[in-house]
Amino acid sequence: MTYVITQPCVDVLDRSCIDECPVDCIYEGERMLYIHPDECIDCGACEPVCPVEAIYYEDDVPDEWAEYTTFNTEFFEMAGLGSPGGAAKVGRAGRDVTPVAELPPRD
C-alpha cells in the first residue's frame, strides 16, 4: 500500500508534503505531485501537511478520485523514471499523465 495524491493538488503544487517526506518519494510533474508507490514507506508524514487535503492512504481515496491511484503509478511509467530512489535526483518531470494534463486550468 501507499499514499496517493489526488485532484485537489492539480495546479496547486504546494510542496509542503515534499518537505515532510523522509524518503524523498514525492515527485513533481507539470501540474501536480505524485508519490512513487514503490518508494513510499507509508509513514503518513505528507498527509497532514497538505493544505488542500489531496493526499490519502490508498485504501481511503474517495471514490470520486479513485482513478488517481492509477495515475500515480502511470506517471512513473510514462515518464520513464522507474524507481530512481529519490525525487531530488530527478527534479521536475515537466509533464503529467494525460488525464491530468487535459484538465482545465484552475483559477
N, C-alpha and C positions, 0 to 999 in steps of 0.2 A: 504494500500500500504506500501511498504518497500523498502529498498535498497538491492541490490543483489551483491555479489562478484562473478566474472566470471573467466574464464580460465586463463587470464594473471597472476593471483595470484598463480597458481599452481607452487610449488617448489620455490616460492619467499618468501612468508611469512614475508614481511617487518615489519608488526605490527604497522606502523605509525597510521593506522586507529584505532587501539585499544587504543592508547594514546589519540586520539581526541574524542572518543565516550563518551558522557556524561552519558550514561545509561548502559555501560558495556555489550552491546548486541552482541559483535563480539567474536565468539568462535573459538578456534584453533583445526583444525583436524590435520592429519598427514602431508598432503602436501599442504593444503590451509586453508584459513579462511572462516567462514560462519557467516552471520548475522541472528540472530533469528527474524523471521518475526513477532512474537507477542510482542517482547520486543523493537524493533526498533521504535523510535518516529519520524522518517522521518525528522530529523534535518539537515541531509546532511553534517555534520561536517567531516565525514570519506572520502567522495568523493574527495575533492581537495587535500588531503594529500597523496593519493595513488600514489606511484611513477611509477606504471605500468598501471595506468588508468584501473583498474579491477572492480571498483565499479560504479554501475549505479542505478538510480531510476528504480524501477520495470517496469514502462511503457517505459523506454528508453533503455532497454537491447538490444544490437544489435542482429539481427536475428541469426547470427552465434553462439551466446552464449545463446540463449533463454532457453535452457534446464537447465541452471544454476539456473534459478528461482526455478525450481522444486528441483534441487539438494540441494539448501539452506534449503528448507523445509524438504526434506527427511533426511538430515543429523541429524536433531534433533529427528526425529522418529527412525532412525536406531541406533543412539547412546543411545536411551532410556533416553534422557535428559528432555523431556517435556519442561517446561518453568521454569528453576531454578532461574530466577531473577538475573542473572549476571554471566558473564564468569569467573570472579575471583574466584567464589565459586567452579567452576568445574575444572579449569585447562585444560591442553591439553587433548583432547579426544583420541589422538593416533590412529585414523582411519578416513577414508573418505568414502563418498558414493562410490559404486562400480565403476561407470564410471570414477570418478576422480582417484581412486586408480589404475585403469588399464591403465591410460595414460602413455606413455613412459616418462622417466625422462627428465627434461630439462637440458641442459648443463650449 
